[in-house]
Amino acid sequence: TEEDVRITFTGLRPGEKLDEILWEAEAVIEPSGCTGIRRVREPLVMAADDLMPVIDSLVAAAERHDLQRLYSLMRSTLPQSTLQLSSEVAGASRGATVVTLPTRQG
């Protein structure tokens, strides 16, 4: 037999969201042709041909443990990003441990 389950509405919990934005403010939202589904077109941040030199620069900065350069490259490449270089990270020593992972097989 089915039993009714009592539901009590208690309101929002601390920090609970009513909604979540899944796209950037500059995105163009348009109908998709299907009810309840929208098409989102994000602005082009970088042309594909320009991406590899940025990746090479990020890798080089990471290999040098140059956190300032890494954050600078990230901010210039992804201007909508909210990355911030904390004072802890900015003053971190170069004594980081680098672990090389094996190449994935298959």
DANOR-V550504 format. One line per field, one symbol per residue. burial: 1 if it has 16 or more other C-alpha atoms within 10 Angstrom, else 0. Layout:
burial=???
This chain:
burial=0000000000000000000000000000000000000000000000000000010001001000101011101100000000000000000000000000000000
